[in-house]
């Protein structure tokens, strides 16, 4: 809501982050809206709550505007009314942004020209509405120069020039991007298949369906596991600590198995307790990052060599430990089997849509070995440090 007035909308995916609302020196927020609320509410809950707040606030603004007739000669009262009206604009824009990107994700995955065209038209109406909202806020800022000042940020979050910039961007979106997407829909072409994972680019792992649930015994090998594709972390030539991983699934859960070669098993460090590995970098452990929904922050699951678990994505807000982990040690290696129910990933029903993932093995005091190598320099500034370049694709073999 703080940044909504100067927040552009993107029909073409950008994969760029939201920015901290208490700062003024960041670029405008991008389309990774899940950062705003992930792990606290579902998207449907957020849309419902924001819609209710916007509607109720605007009813109050309508009442206050009627008072303007009786207090038009009192600057203090007219400023109060303009402030309430400006807040209504911010609430409306915040809701519209969340709805726009929710519809965009649905559009990219929809089938059939009629369904996709309906979604596209709904998004176009949101952009047109936002032009009007920004124009109203621009009018209000010219009447009341206090509007837009953020005391914590010690600067203006919006002002006439910035609002005019946003209006121009929204009009360009209507004029340039919407016709291109409309032509693709009419031609029956897929929309950004490299973004949705329909035709993934880069590193891809294809998980197979287990015919029965594998045992949680810490041993990702044997009859069920040996049929799966194998991937490696780090793949350092000459390394005597090779890390291999596999993944399979059932309709209710994802299973990840990792084998960590270790010539000195007796020296493994795993002293952090279950659910409390705040400093897990000091343990021998496995870190699994899963972007279960595009534009959402990653779920991060950590398991150390003793089987202790940790939700590293947000220890304060997410205490869902329905996921399970088991470990096993033998001469020359230790291994782990992790079961992550889809409900932990905020997925109500298995759809088969690909996810973005990375697997990392952590050695205390040593380099981290990742399936996807260390992050390259970002092509765009981000706030939450979750770059698309840092993840590969986990696709599901539906046969």
BELLINJO-V756127 format. One record per backbone hydrogen bond with DSSP energy under -1.0 kcal/mol. NH is the residue of the N-H (numbers start at 0). CO is the residue of the C=O. E is the energy in kcal/mol with one decimal. If there is no record, write none. Layout:
BEGIN
nh,co,e
NH,CO,E
NH,CO,E
END
This chain:
BEGIN
nh,co,e
5,2,-1.4
6,3,-1.4
22,19,-1.2
29,16,-2.1
31,15,-2.2
32,30,-2.1
33,294,-1.4
34,31,-1.3
35,32,-1.9
36,33,-1.2
37,33,-2.7
39,36,-1.9
40,36,-1.2
45,41,-2.3
46,42,-2.5
47,43,-2.2
48,44,-2.7
49,45,-2.7
50,46,-2.2
51,47,-2.3
52,48,-2.4
53,49,-2.3
54,50,-2.7
55,51,-2.7
56,52,-2.4
57,53,-2.4
58,54,-1.5
59,55,-1.6
60,56,-2.2
61,57,-2.0
62,58,-1.4
63,59,-2.2
64,60,-2.5
65,61,-1.1
70,66,-1.2
73,70,-1.9
77,73,-2.3
78,74,-2.4
79,75,-1.7
80,76,-2.2
81,77,-2.3
82,78,-2.4
83,79,-2.2
84,80,-2.2
85,81,-2.5
86,82,-2.4
87,83,-1.8
88,84,-1.6
89,85,-2.1
90,86,-2.7
91,87,-2.3
92,88,-2.6
93,89,-2.6
94,90,-2.3
95,91,-2.7
96,92,-2.6
97,93,-1.9
98,94,-2.5
99,95,-2.7
100,96,-2.1
101,97,-1.7
102,98,-2.5
103,99,-2.1
104,100,-2.0
105,101,-1.6
106,102,-2.8
107,103,-2.2
115,111,-2.0
116,112,-2.6
117,113,-2.1
118,114,-1.8
119,115,-2.4
120,116,-2.4
121,117,-1.9
122,118,-2.1
123,119,-2.1
124,120,-2.0
125,121,-1.5
126,122,-2.0
127,123,-2.3
128,124,-2.2
129,125,-2.4
130,126,-1.8
131,127,-1.6
132,128,-2.4
133,129,-2.5
134,130,-2.1
135,131,-2.1
136,132,-2.3
137,133,-2.4
138,134,-1.9
139,135,-2.0
140,136,-2.4
141,137,-1.3
143,139,-1.9
146,143,-1.4
148,145,-1.8
149,154,-3.3
153,149,-1.3
154,149,-1.4
156,147,-3.5
162,158,-2.5
163,159,-2.5
164,160,-1.9
165,161,-2.1
166,162,-2.5
167,163,-2.1
168,164,-2.2
169,165,-2.6
170,166,-2.1
171,167,-2.1
172,168,-2.1
173,169,-2.0
174,170,-2.1
175,171,-3.0
177,172,-1.9
180,176,-2.1
181,177,-2.5
182,178,-2.0
183,179,-1.8
184,180,-2.3
185,181,-2.4
186,182,-1.8
187,184,-1.3
188,183,-2.6
194,191,-1.2
195,191,-1.9
196,192,-1.4
198,192,-1.7
204,392,-3.0
206,394,-3.3
209,248,-2.5
216,214,-1.5
220,218,-1.6
225,221,-2.9
227,224,-2.0
230,244,-2.4
232,242,-2.4
233,369,-2.6
234,232,-2.5
238,235,-2.1
243,258,-2.5
244,230,-2.6
245,256,-2.6
247,254,-2.2
248,207,-1.7
249,252,-2.7
253,339,-2.5
254,247,-3.1
255,337,-2.5
256,245,-2.5
257,335,-2.4
258,243,-3.1
259,333,-3.2
260,241,-2.9
261,331,-2.6
266,263,-1.9
267,264,-1.7
274,308,-3.1
275,272,-1.7
277,275,-1.9
281,278,-1.7
282,279,-1.9
283,268,-3.5
284,361,-1.5
285,302,-2.9
286,359,-3.0
287,300,-3.2
288,357,-2.8
289,298,-2.7
290,355,-3.5
291,289,-1.2
295,292,-1.9
298,289,-2.9
300,287,-2.7
301,309,-2.2
302,285,-2.3
303,307,-2.0
304,283,-2.1
306,303,-2.3
309,301,-1.5
311,299,-2.1
311,309,-1.1
317,313,-2.6
320,318,-1.1
323,338,-2.3
325,336,-2.0
327,334,-2.2
329,332,-2.4
332,329,-1.7
333,259,-2.2
334,327,-2.9
335,257,-2.3
336,325,-2.4
337,255,-2.9
338,323,-2.4
339,253,-3.2
341,251,-2.1
343,340,-1.3
345,342,-1.4
346,341,-2.2
354,393,-2.3
355,290,-1.8
356,391,-2.5
357,288,-1.8
359,286,-2.5
360,368,-2.9
361,284,-2.8
365,362,-2.1
368,360,-2.3
370,358,-2.3
389,386,-1.8
390,387,-1.5
391,356,-3.3
392,202,-2.8
393,354,-3.4
394,204,-3.1
396,206,-3.5
END
